[in-house]
Amino acid sequence: MSLLQTEIWRVGVINASIQDVAQAASLAHFPITWIGADKSLCFLADPFGLWREGKLYLFAEAYDYRTRWGHIEAFVLDKDFTVLEKRVVLKEDWHLSYPYVFEAEGEIWMLPEGYKSGRLTLYKAVEFPWRWQAEPRFSFPDAAIDATPYFHDGRWWMFYTPPAPKAARTNTLKLATADHLFGPWNDVSVQTLREDIHGARMGGTPFILDGKLVLPTQDCSRTYGGALQLLSLPDPSLAHPSLCQARRIEAPSSHAPFNNGLHTLAQAGPVTLIDTKRTITGSPHRLAIELIRLGKRGEKK
């Protein structure tokens, strides 16, 4: 991240289905309940969640510019989207984001992005939503970025972005499949599924619209996470599946100053989760923190 540009994200809950939001192709007319970070120079992003027994369990990346580290926080919201409780639920020795939460085989799982660890790690809820443990039986051949699993036609499909080369982190989408969630996973694309900075890196939960599978992907052509490009995948079971552009959604001007980006669209039961970005130029507070960090680095030399 640039020292002169400080990106602050917040997450929102829309009381409408993901299909309704996609068909509208706009956020302008939906009432949204917003949740932001408690401290300055911190943000919440990448919201995913589950709706259970009248409550919304929302998971998000919590990032602090002081540490340059992200971890996963969980929020419990009532039917009116009032936050009842929140806690840090997952911290590692590496940055964590994109806490993709889903149910399978009678368990609840989380597949967060943590590519700096050199691998993709699946976690199982041992005390939902507060305690998670790594699943040792899961194996994936790449340290995938924003890995998004989807069960279709008796198989698991994993849409993901490779960590290298650097340009691929914002312009490449790959697909792997497996008979079982734990693997083995096989890359089914002879070539990458998509290579386009206008929409490739995953940004939310796949969903069905008009009989087609729709993938929310990030449009990073103007800025990282600048907007969402919804891609239509008519039939992922084909040997060489192809994607078509469906709709583009961006944060409307009415959301200012949080209208510089939108990079998550996730279904959680009857509601839809999003995040939007504000960009602060030349934050004195951020610059002061970076100067302190540089000073500490110099003392260690």
BASEGU-380307 format. One record per residue: x, z, y of N, C-alpha, C in turn; residue in one letter. Coordinates in steps of 0.1 Angstrom, whole numbers, padded with zeros to 4 digits, always signed. Example, Ala and Ser with C-alpha at 12.3 -4.5 7.8 and 13.67 -1.06 7.14 Angstrom:
+0132+0078-0057+0123+0078-0045+0132+0078-0033A/+0128+0071-0022+0137+0071-0011+0129+0079+0000S/
END
This chain:
+0008+0000-0012+0000+0000+0000+0009+0000+0013M/+0005-0008+0023+0012-0008+0035+0011+0005+0043S/+0022+0009+0049+0022+0021+0057+0013+0020+0069L/+0011+0007+0074+0003+0005+0086-0012+0004+0083L/-0015+0001+0070-0029+0000+0066-0033+0010+0056Q/-0042+0019+0060-0047+0030+0051-0061+0027+0047T/-0062+0024+0034-0076+0021+0028-0083+0034+0023E/-0095+0036+0028-0103+0047+0024-0116+0042+0018I/-0118+0045+0005-0130+0041-0002-0140+0053-0004W/-0152+0049-0005-0163+0059-0008-0172+0053-0018R/-0179+0061-0026-0187+0056-0037-0202+0058-0032V/-0211+0050-0038-0225+0050-0034-0234+0049-0046G/-0246+0055-0045-0256+0053-0056-0268+0046-0050V/-0271+0035-0057-0283+0027-0053-0294+0030-0063I/-0306+0033-0058-0317+0036-0067-0324+0023-0071N/-0317+0015-0078-0322+0002-0082-0313-0003-0094A/-0319-0012-0102-0311-0017-0113-0300-0026-0109S/-0290-0028-0117-0279-0037-0114-0285-0052-0113I/-0295-0055-0121-0301-0068-0121-0307-0071-0107Q/-0314-0061-0102-0320-0062-0088-0310-0064-0078D/-0299-0057-0078-0288-0058-0069-0282-0072-0070V/-0279-0076-0082-0273-0089-0084-0282-0101-0079A/-0295-0100-0082-0304-0110-0077-0305-0111-0062Q/-0304-0099-0056-0305-0099-0041-0292-0104-0035A/-0281-0103-0042-0268-0107-0038-0264-0101-0024A/-0269-0090-0021-0267-0083-0009-0270-0068-0010S/-0263-0060-0003-0266-0045-0003-0273-0041+0009L/-0276-0050+0018-0281-0047+0032-0295-0040+0031A/-0303-0043+0022-0317-0037+0022-0319-0026+0012H/-0309-0021+0005-0310-0010-0004-0306+0003+0002F/-0314+0013+0001-0310+0027+0006-0299+0032-0004P/-0288+0037+0002-0277+0041-0006-0273+0056-0003I/-0271+0064-0014-0266+0077-0012-0251+0077-0014T/-0243+0081-0003-0229+0080-0003-0222+0093-0007W/-0211+0092-0013-0202+0104-0017-0188+0100-0013I/-0182+0108-0004-0169+0106+0000-0160+0117-0004G/-0147+0116-0001-0137+0126-0004-0138+0138+0005A/-0134+0150+0001-0136+0162+0009-0125+0163+0020D/-0113+0156+0017-0102+0158+0026-0098+0145+0033K/-0091+0146+0044-0086+0134+0050-0075+0127+0042S/-0073+0115+0043-0063+0107+0036-0065+0108+0021L/-0077+0110+0017-0081+0109+0003-0093+0100+0002C/-0095+0094-0010-0107+0086-0012-0112+0087-0026F/-0125+0082-0028-0131+0081-0041-0134+0066-0043L/-0132+0061-0055-0134+0047-0058-0137+0045-0073A/-0140+0033-0077-0142+0029-0091-0153+0038-0098D/-0165+0039-0093-0175+0048-0099-0181+0042-0112P/-0182+0050-0122-0189+0046-0134-0197+0059-0138F/-0207+0057-0146-0215+0068-0150-0225+0066-0161G/-0231+0078-0165-0242+0078-0175-0253+0086-0170L/-0265+0082-0173-0278+0089-0169-0283+0096-0182W/-0283+0110-0181-0287+0118-0193-0295+0129-0189R/-0307+0131-0195-0316+0142-0194-0319+0145-0179E/-0322+0134-0172-0326+0135-0158-0315+0138-0148G/-0302+0137-0152-0291+0138-0143-0282+0126-0144K/-0275+0124-0133-0265+0113-0132-0251+0119-0133L/-0244+0115-0143-0230+0120-0145-0221+0108-0140Y/-0215+0110-0128-0207+0100-0122-0192+0103-0123L/-0184+0094-0126-0170+0095-0127-0163+0085-0117F/-0152+0090-0111-0146+0082-0101-0131+0085-0100A/-0123+0075-0095-0109+0078-0092-0109+0086-0079E/-0101+0096-0079-0099+0104-0067-0084+0103-0063A/-0081+0097-0052-0068+0094-0048-0064+0101-0035Y/-0051+0106-0035-0046+0114-0023-0033+0107-0019D/-0033+0103-0006-0021+0096+0000-0009+0106+0000Y/-0012+0119+0000+0000+0128+0000+0008+0127-0012R/+0001+0125-0024+0008+0125-0036+0010+0111-0042T/+0002+0101-0036+0002+0087-0041-0002+0087-0056R/-0011+0096-0060-0015+0097-0074-0030+0097-0074W/-0035+0091-0085-0050+0092-0087-0053+0100-0100G/-0064+0107-0100-0069+0113-0112-0084+0111-0112H/-0091+0116-0123-0105+0113-0125-0113+0126-0122I/-0123+0124-0113-0132+0135-0110-0146+0131-0116E/-0154+0142-0120-0167+0140-0124-0177+0147-0115A/-0188+0141-0113-0199+0147-0104-0212+0147-0112F/-0219+0158-0111-0232+0159-0117-0242+0158-0105V/-0252+0149-0106-0262+0147-0095-0275+0148-0101L/-0285+0154-0093-0298+0155-0098-0306+0143-0095D/-0319+0142-0098-0327+0130-0096-0328+0125-0082K/-0325+0134-0072-0325+0130-0058-0311+0127-0053D/-0301+0126-0063-0287+0123-0060-0280+0133-0052F/-0285+0146-0053-0277+0157-0047-0266+0161-0057T/-0254+0163-0052-0243+0167-0060-0245+0182-0064V/-0246+0185-0077-0248+0198-0082-0235+0205-0085L/-0225+0197-0090-0213+0202-0094-0203+0191-0095E/-0190+0194-0093-0179+0184-0095-0166+0191-0099K/-0158+0184-0107-0146+0189-0111-0136+0178-0114R/-0123+0181-0114-0113+0172-0119-0114+0173-0135V/-0115+0161-0141-0117+0161-0156-0106+0155-0163V/-0097+0147-0156-0086+0140-0163-0075+0138-0154L/-0063+0144-0157-0051+0142-0150-0040+0139-0160K/-0031+0130-0156-0020+0126-0165-0007+0126-0156E/+0004+0123-0162+0017+0121-0155+0018+0108-0149D/+0007+0100-0149+0007+0087-0143-0006+0085-0135W/-0007+0075-0127-0019+0072-0119-0030+0068-0128H/-0042+0073-0125-0054+0070-0133-0065+0064-0123L/-0072+0054-0128-0083+0049-0120-0093+0042-0130S/-0103+0036-0124-0113+0028-0132-0117+0035-0145Y/-0124+0047-0143-0128+0055-0155-0141+0049-0162P/-0139+0038-0169-0150+0032-0176-0156+0041-0187Y/-0168+0045-0185-0175+0055-0194-0186+0048-0202V/-0186+0050-0215-0196+0044-0223-0199+0052-0236F/-0210+0048-0242-0214+0055-0255-0212+0045-0266E/-0207+0050-0277-0206+0042-0289-0204+0051-0301A/-0210+0048-0313-0208+0055-0325-0211+0070-0324E/-0221+0073-0316-0225+0087-0315-0216+0095-0306G/-0207+0089-0299-0197+0097-0290-0198+0091-0276E/-0192+0098-0267-0190+0093-0253-0175+0091-0251I/-0172+0080-0245-0158+0076-0244-0155+0072-0229W/-0142+0074-0226-0137+0070-0213-0125+0061-0215M/-0124+0050-0208-0113+0041-0209-0107+0038-0195L/-0099+0048-0190-0094+0046-0176-0082+0037-0176P/-0080+0031-0164-0068+0023-0162-0056+0033-0159E/-0045+0030-0167-0033+0039-0165-0021+0030-0169G/-0020+0018-0164-0010+0009-0169+0004+0013-0167Y/+0006+0022-0157+0020+0027-0155+0025+0036-0167K/+0016+0040-0175+0020+0048-0187+0026+0038-0198S/+0024+0025-0196+0028+0015-0206+0019+0013-0217G/+0006+0018-0216-0003+0016-0227-0017+0018-0221R/-0027+0014-0229-0041+0017-0226-0046+0028-0236L/-0051+0038-0230-0055+0050-0237-0070+0053-0237T/-0076+0054-0248-0091+0058-0249-0092+0073-0251L/-0102+0078-0244-0104+0093-0244-0118+0095-0249Y/-0120+0106-0257-0133+0110-0262-0137+0123-0256K/-0150+0124-0252-0155+0136-0246-0157+0146-0257A/-0150+0157-0256-0151+0169-0265-0160+0179-0260V/-0162+0179-0246-0172+0187-0240-0177+0180-0227E/-0187+0171-0229-0191+0163-0219-0198+0171-0208F/-0195+0168-0195-0185+0157-0190-0171+0163-0186P/-0168+0175-0190-0157+0182-0184-0144+0180-0192W/-0144+0179-0205-0132+0179-0213-0131+0166-0222R/-0119+0160-0221-0116+0148-0228-0103+0148-0235W/-0102+0142-0246-0089+0141-0253-0086+0127-0258Q/-0074+0123-0258-0069+0110-0262-0073+0108-0276A/-0078+0095-0279-0081+0091-0293-0069+0085-0299E/-0063+0091-0309-0050+0085-0315-0053+0073-0324P/-0065+0071-0328-0068+0059-0336-0069+0046-0329R/-0071+0047-0315-0072+0035-0307-0059+0029-0304F/-0058+0016-0306-0046+0008-0303-0050-0005-0296S/-0043-0008-0285-0045-0021-0278-0031-0027-0275F/-0030-0040-0276-0016-0046-0275-0010-0047-0261P/-0018-0043-0251-0013-0045-0238-0017-0033-0229D/-0009-0030-0219-0012-0019-0210-0022-0024-0200A/-0034-0027-0205-0044-0035-0197-0048-0028-0184A/-0051-0036-0174-0056-0031-0162-0071-0033-0161I/-0079-0023-0157-0093-0024-0156-0100-0029-0168D/-0096-0024-0180-0101-0029-0192-0116-0025-0193A/-0124-0035-0197-0139-0033-0197-0144-0037-0211T/-0148-0028-0220-0153-0031-0233-0168-0035-0232P/-0172-0043-0241-0186-0047-0242-0189-0051-0257Y/-0200-0045-0262-0204-0048-0276-0214-0059-0277F/-0210-0070-0284-0219-0081-0284-0218-0088-0298H/-0230-0091-0303-0231-0099-0316-0222-0092-0327D/-0223-0079-0328-0216-0072-0339-0201-0071-0337G/-0196-0074-0325-0181-0073-0323-0179-0066-0309R/-0167-0061-0307-0163-0056-0294-0155-0066-0287W/-0158-0067-0274-0152-0077-0265-0145-0069-0254W/-0132-0071-0251-0125-0064-0241-0120-0074-0230M/-0126-0073-0218-0122-0081-0207-0112-0072-0199F/-0101-0079-0195-0090-0071-0189-0081-0080-0181Y/-0072-0073-0173-0062-0080-0165-0048-0075-0170T/-0039-0084-0173-0026-0080-0177-0017-0074-0166P/-0008-0065-0169+0000-0058-0158+0011-0067-0153P/+0014-0078-0159+0026-0086-0155+0022-0101-0158A/+0027-0110-0149+0035-0107-0137+0026-0101-0126P/+0032-0097-0115+0025-0090-0104+0013-0097-0099K/+0014-0110-0098+0003-0119-0092-0009-0118-0102A/-0006-0116-0115-0017-0116-0124-0027-0104-0122A/-0022-0094-0116-0030-0081-0114-0042-0084-0105R/-0042-0094-0098-0054-0097-0089-0060-0111-0092T/-0054-0119-0101-0060-0132-0103-0062-0137-0117N/-0060-0128-0127-0061-0132-0141-0071-0123-0149T/-0079-0130-0157-0088-0123-0166-0086-0128-0180L/-0084-0118-0189-0082-0122-0203-0093-0115-0212K/-0094-0120-0224-0104-0115-0233-0098-0112-0247L/-0101-0101-0252-0097-0097-0266-0109-0093-0274A/-0109-0094-0287-0120-0090-0295-0115-0082-0307T/-0125-0074-0312-0122-0066-0324-0134-0063-0332A/-0133-0060-0345-0145-0056-0353-0148-0042-0350D/-0138-0034-0346-0140-0020-0344-0134-0016-0330H/-0140-0006-0324-0136-0001-0311-0121+0002-0311L/-0116+0008-0323-0102+0013-0323-0092+0001-0326F/-0097-0011-0329-0089-0022-0332-0088-0025-0347G/-0079-0035-0350-0070-0042-0342-0077-0052-0333P/-0071-0054-0321-0076-0063-0311-0068-0076-0311W/-0075-0087-0310-0070-0100-0310-0073-0108-0298N/-0063-0114-0291-0066-0122-0280-0072-0135-0284D/-0084-0138-0280-0092-0150-0284-0090-0161-0275V/-0083-0159-0263-0081-0170-0254-0068-0177-0256S/-0068-0190-0260-0056-0197-0261-0048-0197-0247V/-0056-0198-0237-0051-0196-0223-0059-0185-0217Q/-0056-0181-0205-0063-0170-0199-0078-0174-0197T/-0087-0165-0197-0101-0168-0196-0104-0173-0182L/-0096-0167-0172-0098-0172-0158-0086-0168-0150R/-0081-0177-0141-0070-0174-0132-0074-0179-0118E/-0079-0169-0110-0085-0173-0097-0085-0160-0089D/-0078-0159-0078-0078-0147-0069-0092-0145-0063I/-0101-0155-0063-0114-0153-0058-0124-0146-0067H/-0119-0143-0080-0127-0135-0089-0122-0136-0103G/-0114-0125-0107-0109-0125-0120-0108-0110-0125A/-0101-0102-0118-0100-0088-0122-0113-0081-0122R/-0116-0074-0134-0129-0068-0136-0132-0057-0125M/-0145-0056-0122-0150-0047-0112-0163-0041-0115G/-0165-0037-0128-0178-0030-0131-0182-0033-0145G/-0195-0030-0148-0201-0031-0161-0207-0045-0163T/-0204-0052-0174-0211-0064-0178-0226-0061-0180P/-0234-0071-0176-0249-0069-0178-0255-0083-0181F/-0267-0082-0186-0275-0095-0189-0284-0098-0177I/-0284-0111-0173-0293-0115-0162-0297-0130-0166L/-0310-0132-0167-0315-0145-0170-0309-0150-0183D/-0307-0141-0193-0302-0145-0206-0287-0147-0207G/-0280-0145-0196-0266-0147-0196-0258-0134-0193K/-0246-0133-0199-0238-0122-0196-0231-0124-0183L/-0232-0114-0174-0226-0115-0161-0215-0105-0160V/-0204-0109-0154-0192-0100-0153-0189-0098-0138L/-0190-0086-0133-0186-0083-0119-0170-0084-0118P/-0165-0092-0110-0151-0094-0108-0147-0093-0093T/-0135-0089-0091-0130-0087-0077-0125-0100-0070Q/-0130-0102-0058-0125-0113-0050-0114-0107-0041D/-0101-0110-0044-0090-0104-0037-0083-0115-0028C/-0091-0125-0024-0085-0136-0017-0081-0132-0002S/-0089-0123+0003-0087-0119+0017-0080-0105+0018R/-0083-0097+0009-0077-0083+0008-0080-0078-0006T/-0073-0068-0011-0075-0063-0024-0089-0057-0024Y/-0097-0061-0034-0111-0056-0035-0120-0060-0024G/-0118-0071-0018-0125-0075-0006-0140-0077-0008G/-0144-0082-0020-0158-0085-0023-0159-0086-0039A/-0171-0088-0043-0174-0090-0057-0178-0104-0060L/-0173-0110-0070-0177-0123-0075-0183-0121-0088Q/-0196-0124-0090-0203-0122-0102-0201-0135-0110L/-0196-0134-0122-0193-0146-0130-0203-0146-0142L/-0208-0158-0145-0217-0159-0156-0210-0165-0169S/-0212-0158-0180-0206-0162-0193-0218-0165-0202L/-0221-0178-0204-0233-0182-0212-0232-0177-0226P/-0221-0178-0233-0220-0173-0247-0205-0170-0250D/-0202-0156-0249-0188-0152-0252-0184-0154-0266P/-0193-0157-0275-0189-0159-0289-0183-0172-0292S/-0183-0181-0282-0176-0194-0284-0161-0193-0286L/-0155-0202-0292-0141-0201-0295-0133-0201-0282A/-0138-0209-0272-0131-0210-0259-0142-0208-0248H/-0146-0195-0246-0156-0192-0236-0153-0197-0222P/-0162-0201-0214-0160-0206-0201-0169-0198-0191S/-0164-0195-0179-0171-0188-0169-0175-0197-0158L/-0187-0193-0152-0193-0200-0141-0195-0190-0130C/-0192-0194-0117-0195-0185-0106-0211-0184-0104Q/-0215-0172-0102-0230-0170-0101-0233-0166-0087A/-0229-0154-0083-0232-0149-0069-0220-0141-0064R/-0219-0140-0051-0209-0132-0044-0215-0122-0036R/-0210-0109-0037-0216-0098-0029-0205-0091-0021I/-0207-0089-0008-0197-0082+0000-0204-0070+0007E/-0197-0061+0012-0202-0050+0020-0208-0056+0033A/-0220-0053+0037-0226-0059+0049-0221-0052+0061P/-0222-0059+0073-0217-0053+0085-0224-0040+0089S/-0236-0038+0084-0243-0026+0087-0237-0013+0080S/-0227-0016+0071-0220-0005+0065-0208-0001+0073H/-0205-0007+0084-0193-0005+0092-0192+0010+0095A/-0180+0016+0095-0167+0009+0093-0163+0007+0078P/-0172+0011+0069-0169+0009+0055-0174-0005+0050F/-0169-0015+0056-0173-0029+0053-0162-0038+0051N/-0150-0032+0048-0138-0041+0046-0135-0044+0031N/-0144-0039+0022-0142-0042+0008-0153-0036+0000G/-0154-0042-0012-0164-0038-0022-0159-0043-0035L/-0155-0034-0045-0149-0038-0057-0154-0032-0070H/-0166-0025-0069-0172-0020-0081-0187-0022-0081T/-0193-0027-0092-0207-0027-0094-0210-0023-0108L/-0215-0011-0110-0216-0005-0123-0230+0000-0126A/-0235-0003-0137-0248+0002-0142-0247+0016-0148Q/-0256+0025-0143-0257+0038-0149-0272+0042-0151A/-0277+0038-0163-0291+0039-0165-0299+0031-0155G/-0309+0037-0148-0317+0030-0138-0311+0027-0125P/-0299+0033-0122-0292+0031-0109-0280+0023-0110V/-0275+0019-0098-0263+0011-0097-0253+0018-0088T/-0240+0018-0093-0229+0025-0085-0221+0015-0079L/-0216+0017-0067-0208+0008-0059-0197+0016-0052I/-0187+0009-0046-0178+0016-0037-0175+0006-0025D/-0173+0011-0013-0169+0003-0002-0157+0009+0005T/-0150+0000+0013-0137+0003+0018-0137+0003+0034K/-0130+0013+0039-0127+0013+0053-0111+0011+0055R/-0107+0003+0064-0092+0001+0066-0089+0007+0080T/-0079+0017+0080-0075+0023+0092-0061+0018+0095I/-0059+0012+0107-0046+0007+0111-0038+0017+0119T/-0026+0020+0115-0017+0028+0122-0021+0043+0123G/-0025+0049+0112-0029+0063+0111-0017+0072+0114S/-0017+0080+0125-0006+0089+0128-0004+0099+0117P/-0016+0104+0111-0015+0114+0100-0008+0108+0088H/-0011+0095+0084-0005+0089+0073+0010+0087+0076R/+0013+0082+0088+0027+0080+0091+0035+0092+0090L/+0029+0104+0095+0036+0117+0095+0039+0121+0080A/+0030+0119+0071+0031+0122+0057+0043+0114+0051I/+0043+0101+0054+0053+0092+0049+0067+0096+0054E/+0068+0100+0067+0081+0104+0072+0086+0117+0065L/+0077+0126+0062+0081+0138+0055+0086+0135+0041I/+0079+0125+0035+0083+0121+0021+0097+0115+0021R/+0099+0106+0031+0112+0100+0033+0123+0110+0035L/+0120+0120+0043+0129+0131+0046+0133+0139+0034G/+0123+0142+0025+0126+0149+0013+0134+0141+0003K/+0132+0128+0003+0139+0119-0005+0154+0119-0001R/+0156+0119+0012+0170+0119+0017+0177+0132+0014G/+0170+0143+0014+0176+0156+0011+0181+0156-0004E/+0174+0149-0013+0178+0149-0027+0190+0141-0030K/+0193+0131-0021+0205+0123-0023+0218+0130-0021K/
END
